[in-house]
Amino acid sequence: MGVLELLAIPIREIEHRKARSFLTMLGVAIGVATIVLLLSVGHSLRETIQNELNELVGAGFFILPEGETLMSASGGILDTKIISKVKSIREVDDAIPLLYENGIIKELGTFPVLLVGVPVEGASSFGYVRVSEGRDWTPADEGRPVCGLGSSIADQLGAKAGDTIVVSGIKEGVTMRLKVVAILEPTGFFEQDQAIYVPLKTLQEAFHERGKATIILVQVKDPSKADIAVRKLKKALRGCRVLEKESILENAETIMETVEAVLLALGSISLFVGGIGVMNTIMTSVLERTREIGMLKAIGATTRQVMLIFLAESLLLGVLGGLAGSALSLAMVTVGNRLLFKIGLTFKIRIVPYALALGFASSIAISAAAGIYPSWRASQLSPIEAMRYG
């Protein structure tokens, strides 16, 4: 039997049993789409974090108390008096204190919202306040009960510029009536888009945190001299840690690598289930075509040729399932990005070539592996016994 004759048999079999073949390929396609989608989401998250951090900090870094992290820090845990020390460093261009407090808005239930106190004049320097609707803050707003709403929380409240919101602090006795002067542009980050930005002095007064901050953002004049500024600040500031952007990126990279590994494992499980479906389909095909196998051997088909027939069917299911899964992942990303845009998030999922390549290659590998045993069993059948079957 020639190669073309061998290939024609599995193609004819797939066409003959369309429903079963479709369900088998669907299982593989879902596994491939899951791998491509999850890896692309992980990669896109990593890129977004890097870009947002670059935009927020630039060539700068953070100052926060020893033992605190950016995720855990809140309240007035730093004295803003240290800003004079920070600015005395020749390489430092600016230092902006930020105060983080937790609050509750009645309309949103008991879910806490993040209140961020930002100096009015320094807000735009680090990209914290980018107005989509309303107006920019002015020096006259410092100390006044005004705020800018992140895009997500504004959507949830149905708020617009000019409205008034009431925020209760987690701390007892803290209630703020804030006039919304701005709705901010979406950043793609949940925490920032869900935050309420308040002039620093306003938040300090309301929470009895005068002269206090949670973290300080530092910008240097010359990025090439950032290391010098860091060394000087570490010597000058006791009880504080200087957190460089590179350190944050390294930590984020480690976290994202772990996340991507978990996502890949989840996708692999889905594809493994698809592989079991391929094995089941080929095993069923072998049982149904036992007499046909006997006839093929009787007219001269070798053990190797019989094995190749069923292995080719398995591979064909994997290739078609892989192609369908790749197309499905592209469609899911398109729909997902539209949904993210509709809810006001700028985060965009981008399909990465290595994810497509890995997903497609995995579909072929898992299908080939799934087809080996059934193909071997078919090749070992005795022609006489096979023709007596059924």
Secondary structure by P-SEA (a helix, b strand, c coil): ccaaaaaaaaaaaaaaaaaaaaaaaaaaaaaaaaaaaaaaaaaaaaaaaaaaaaaaccccbbbbcccccccccccccccccaaaaaaacccccbbbbbbbbbbbbcccccbbbbbbbbccccccccccccccccccccccccccccccccaaaaaaacccccbbbbbbccccccccbbbbcbbbccccccccccbbbccaaaaaaaacccccccbbbbbbccccaaaaaaaaaaaacccbbbbcaaaaaaaaaaaaaaaaaaaaaaaaaaaaaaaaaaaaaaaaaaaaaaaaaaaaaaacccaaaaaaaaaaaaaaaaaaaaaaaaaaaaaaaaaaaaaaaaacccbbbbbbaaaaaaaaaaaaaaaaaaaaaaaaaaaaccaaaaaacc
